[in-house]
């Protein structure tokens, strides 16, 4: 009879003790991971819509440059902006590619993408008024001849 009473008391005490230990351990683990996350903040990768730039030469349309860009930005700073940086990057990419005299598709040469992305980052941050954009990446950079675009 005494054995039954001891086992009857031991089982609930063991169950409650293990439950308490598990909850205590999980709370400590979650608090530590929240502290690490708060310190890092994190980067967001944002894709902007493709930039389509007409290429004109000798007063006639020659084709189109299509650039797909991605930028990285601090997640917290991005949320605090009153206006998203996407339109600034699209506008500046269009202006830079459209006005660039080095972009000649009759004589294909390597285009300086590092200069383009650096310029886009600097000008967009300047127009936003804050260093929100960390980096601009090129996802695609293509040229389509006008004949190919019109026939398809």
C-alpha positions in Angstrom: 0.0 0.0 0.0 2.8 2.4 0.8 4.5 1.6 -2.5 1.4 2.5 -4.3 1.1 5.8 -2.5 4.8 6.7 -3.2 4.4 5.8 -6.8 1.2 7.8 -7.0 3.0 10.9 -5.6 6.2 10.4 -7.5 4.6 10.3 -11.0 2.9 13.7 -10.8 5.9 15.4 -9.3 8.2 14.0 -12.0 5.7 15.1 -14.8 5.4 18.6 -13.3 9.2 18.9 -12.8 10.0 17.8 -16.3 7.4 20.2 -17.8 8.7 23.1 -15.7 12.3 22.3 -16.8 11.3 22.1 -20.5 9.5 25.5 -20.4 12.3 27.2 -18.5 14.9 25.8 -21.0 12.8 26.9 -24.1 12.4 30.4 -22.7 16.1 30.8 -22.2 16.8 29.5 -25.7 14.3 31.9 -27.3 15.5 34.9 -25.4 19.1 34.2 -26.5 18.1 33.9 -30.2 16.0 37.1 -30.0 19.0 39.0 -28.6 21.1 37.8 -31.5 18.5 38.7 -34.1 17.9 42.1 -32.7 21.6 42.9 -32.9 21.9 41.8 -36.6 18.8 43.4 -38.0 19.2 41.6 -41.3 19.3 42.5 -44.9 16.4 42.4 -47.3 16.9 41.5 -51.0 14.4 43.4 -53.0 13.8 42.9 -56.8 12.8 45.8 -58.9 10.8 45.5 -62.0 12.8 45.2 -65.3 14.1 48.4 -66.8 13.5 48.6 -70.5 15.7 51.2 -72.3 15.3 52.0 -76.0 18.7 52.3 -77.8 18.6 55.0 -80.5 21.3 55.5 -83.1 21.3 57.7 -86.2 17.8 58.9 -85.2 16.3 55.4 -85.4 15.4 52.7 -82.9 18.0 50.0 -82.8 16.7 47.8 -80.0 16.2 47.6 -76.3 18.3 47.0 -73.2 16.5 45.1 -70.5 18.1 45.2 -67.1 16.8 43.3 -64.1 18.2 44.5 -60.8 18.2 43.5 -57.2 19.2 45.6 -54.2 20.1 44.8 -50.7 19.0 47.1 -47.8 18.9 47.1 -44.1 15.5 45.7 -43.2 14.7 48.1 -40.4 15.8 51.2 -42.4 13.8 50.0 -45.4 10.6 49.7 -43.3 11.1 53.3 -41.9 11.4 55.0 -45.3 8.4 57.1 -46.2 8.9 56.2 -49.9 10.3 52.9 -51.2 13.7 53.1 -53.1 12.4 51.1 -56.1 11.3 54.1 -58.2 14.6 55.9 -57.6 16.7 52.9 -58.8 14.5 52.4 -61.9 14.7 56.0 -62.8 18.4 56.3 -62.3 19.1 53.0 -64.2 17.0 54.2 -67.1 18.8 57.6 -67.2 22.3 56.1 -66.9 21.8 53.4 -69.6 19.9 55.7 -72.0 22.5 58.5 -71.8 25.6 56.3 -71.8 27.7 56.8 -75.0 29.9 53.7 -74.2 26.9 51.5 -74.8 27.2 50.7 -78.5 25.7 47.4 -79.6 27.2 47.7 -83.1 30.6 47.1 -81.5 29.9 44.8 -78.6 32.3 45.3 -75.8 32.0 44.5 -72.1 29.9 47.0 -70.3 31.2 48.2 -66.9 28.5 46.8 -64.7 30.5 47.6 -61.5 30.4 51.3 -62.4 26.7 51.1 -63.2 25.7 49.4 -59.9 28.0 51.6 -57.8 26.5 54.7 -59.5 23.0 53.5 -59.0 23.6 52.8 -55.3 25.2 56.2 -54.6 22.7 58.3 -56.5 19.6 56.4 -55.1 20.9 56.8 -51.5 21.6 60.5 -52.3 18.1 61.0 -53.6 16.5 59.1 -50.7 18.6 61.1 -48.2 20.0 58.1 -46.3 22.4 55.2 -46.9 19.6 52.6 -47.0 20.8 50.7 -50.1 23.8 48.5 -49.3 24.4 47.0 -52.7 22.9 46.8 -56.2 23.1 43.5 -58.0 22.5 42.7 -61.7 20.2 39.7 -62.2 20.0 40.1 -66.0 21.4 42.5 -68.5 20.2 41.8 -72.1 20.0 43.5 -75.5 17.2 42.8 -77.9 17.4 43.9 -81.5 14.3 45.8 -82.7 13.7 43.2 -85.4 13.5 40.4 -82.8 11.1 42.4 -80.6 8.8 43.4 -83.4 8.5 39.9 -85.1 7.8 38.1 -81.8 
